[in-house]
């Protein structure tokens, strides 16, 4: 049986050439993250794009921080290869001094301690086995006073599909996600300071349930469950899901987006009692 990491790697490898065509959610979340970055006075020399995929954030970094050295790290070699094809000025580490592609596990980063100023991660934490290890690695590679900014999926993601399976009284294959309070607690446990968390619901519209499932597959999304869900005729699932149809006959799919940022401790500053600031704007 495949391990979870092997399953995730294979799924994203197979989605490398279709990911960009269905990455509407990822692009929108990245844009919102970059807008939030306007509130911070940071000018990093070294940026780590954690779980970079096909390099969607590359243009954003080039516009915002044109002089920065950037590291794209992803578990999928084919995703990195596709990113390199899109951005031919980039080469695989260590042959380019400015931009690097590194195929590695985000839970075991092959970077020196305190080697980057800014860690960016867009909708990636949910694909790891241990968010605790991910955060520990971020804390290890950040320089004193460095910033991590991330987004990840929350528990109300695909709530319509979960409800459909619940009404049909069958086990669903949808992944479970941490809520923002738990993520904030893990940031503090990982030694990061002044975490601020926020959440919102973004809704995408699809012409059919089949279209939604196809989009998820083309983006590399898989069920992390090792056991298959209960078998049920697909037509029954579609019929029940159609109850969520809007007046325009489109089917909504909700994605809870958790945003967060935190700071690496400054060598001159310590905090024995860090607190979490929570903002929530669900719609």
Residue pairs with C-beta under 8 A, 6 or more apart in sequence:
1 226
2 10
4 129
4 224
4 226
5 75
5 105
5 129
7 222
7 224
8 75
8 127
8 220
8 222
8 224
9 75
9 76
11 220
11 221
11 222
12 19
12 53
12 74
12 75
12 76
12 78
12 79
12 220
13 76
13 77
13 78
13 79
14 78
14 220
15 79
15 217
15 218
15 219
15 220
16 54
16 76
16 78
16 79
16 81
16 82
17 82
18 218
18 219
19 53
19 54
19 79
19 82
19 218
19 219
19 220
20 54
20 56
21 218
22 215
22 218
22 219
23 54
23 56
23 219
24 204
25 123
25 202
25 204
25 255
26 53
26 56
26 122
26 123
26 219
27 56
28 202
29 122
29 123
29 151
29 202
29 257
30 56
30 57
30 60
30 122
31 60
32 259
33 120
33 122
33 149
33 151
33 259
34 60
34 64
36 149
36 259
36 261
37 64
37 149
40 147
40 261
42 117
42 118
42 147
43 65
44 65
44 68
44 116
44 117
44 118
44 146
44 147
45 67
45 68
45 69
45 117
46 68
46 69
46 70
46 71
46 115
46 116
46 117
46 118
47 61
47 65
47 68
47 69
47 70
47 71
47 116
47 117
47 118
47 119
47 120
48 70
48 71
48 73
48 109
48 111
48 116
48 118
48 119
48 120
48 141
49 55
49 57
49 58
49 61
49 70
49 71
49 72
49 73
49 120
49 121
50 73
50 106
50 119
50 120
50 121
50 124
50 134
50 138
50 150
51 73
51 74
51 75
51 106
51 121
51 122
51 123
51 124
51 127
52 58
52 72
52 73
52 74
52 79
52 80
52 83
52 101
53 74
53 76
53 79
53 83
53 220
54 79
54 82
54 83
54 86
55 72
55 82
55 83
55 86
55 87
55 90
56 122
57 120
57 122
58 70
58 72
58 83
58 86
58 87
58 90
61 68
61 70
61 120
68 118
69 97
69 98
69 99
69 100
70 98
70 99
70 100
71 93
71 99
71 100
71 102
71 111
71 116
72 80
72 83
72 90
72 99
72 100
72 101
72 102
73 102
73 103
73 104
73 106
73 109
74 80
74 103
74 104
74 106
75 103
75 104
75 105
75 106
76 103
76 220
77 103
80 92
80 101
80 102
80 103
83 90
83 101
84 90
84 91
84 92
84 101
87 99
89 99
90 96
90 99
90 100
90 101
91 99
91 100
91 101
92 100
92 101
92 102
93 100
93 101
93 102
94 100
102 110
104 110
106 121
106 124
106 128
106 134
106 137
107 128
107 129
107 130
107 133
107 134
107 137
108 133
108 137
109 137
109 140
109 141
111 141
112 141
113 140
113 141
114 140
114 141
114 142
114 143
114 144
114 146
115 141
115 143
116 141
116 142
116 143
116 146
117 142
117 143
117 146
117 147
118 146
118 147
118 148
118 149
119 138
119 141
119 142
119 146
119 147
119 148
119 149
119 150
120 148
120 149
120 150
121 138
121 148
121 149
121 150
121 151
121 152
122 150
122 151
123 151
123 152
123 153
123 257
124 150
124 152
125 131
125 134
125 150
125 152
125 183
126 152
126 153
126 175
126 177
128 134
131 178
131 183
131 186
132 186
132 189
132 190
135 186
135 187
135 189
135 190
135 192
136 190
136 191
138 148
138 190
138 192
139 190
139 191
139 192
139 264
142 148
142 264
143 264
144 264
144 265
144 266
144 267
145 263
145 264
145 265
145 266
146 263
146 264
147 261
147 262
147 263
147 264
148 192
148 261
148 262
148 263
148 264
149 259
149 260
149 261
150 259
150 260
150 261
151 257
151 258
151 259
151 260
152 177
152 178
152 183
152 257
152 258
152 260
153 175
153 177
153 255
153 256
153 257
153 258
154 177
154 178
154 179
154 180
154 199
154 256
154 257
154 258
155 176
155 177
155 178
155 179
155 256
156 201
156 254
156 256
156 282
157 174
157 175
157 177
157 254
157 255
157 256
158 174
158 253
158 254
158 255
159 254
159 256
160 241
160 244
160 251
160 252
160 253
160 254
161 172
161 174
161 209
161 212
161 241
161 253
162 172
162 174
164 237
164 240
164 241
164 244
165 171
165 172
165 174
165 229
165 237
166 172
167 240
168 232
168 236
168 237
168 240
170 229
170 230
170 232
171 229
171 230
172 229
173 223
173 225
173 228
173 229
174 223
175 223
175 224
175 225
177 256
178 186
179 258
180 197
180 198
180 199
180 258
180 260
180 278
180 280
181 197
181 276
181 278
183 197
183 258
183 260
184 195
184 197
184 260
184 276
184 278
185 276
187 195
187 260
187 262
187 276
188 195
188 274
188 276
191 264
191 265
192 262
192 263
192 264
192 265
193 262
193 263
193 264
193 265
193 269
193 271
193 274
194 262
194 263
194 271
194 274
194 275
194 277
195 260
195 261
195 262
195 274
195 276
195 277
196 260
196 261
196 262
196 276
196 277
196 278
196 279
197 258
197 259
197 260
197 276
197 277
197 278
197 279
198 258
198 259
198 260
198 278
198 279
198 280
198 281
199 256
199 257
199 258
199 259
199 279
199 280
199 281
199 282
200 256
200 257
200 259
200 280
200 281
200 282
200 283
201 254
201 255
201 256
201 257
201 282
201 283
202 254
202 255
202 257
203 252
203 253
203 254
203 255
204 212
204 215
204 252
204 253
204 255
205 246
205 250
205 251
205 252
205 253
206 212
206 215
206 250
206 251
206 252
206 253
207 250
207 251
208 238
208 251
209 237
209 238
209 241
209 242
209 251
210 238
212 251
212 253
223 229
241 251
242 251
244 251
244 252
245 251
246 252
256 282
265 271
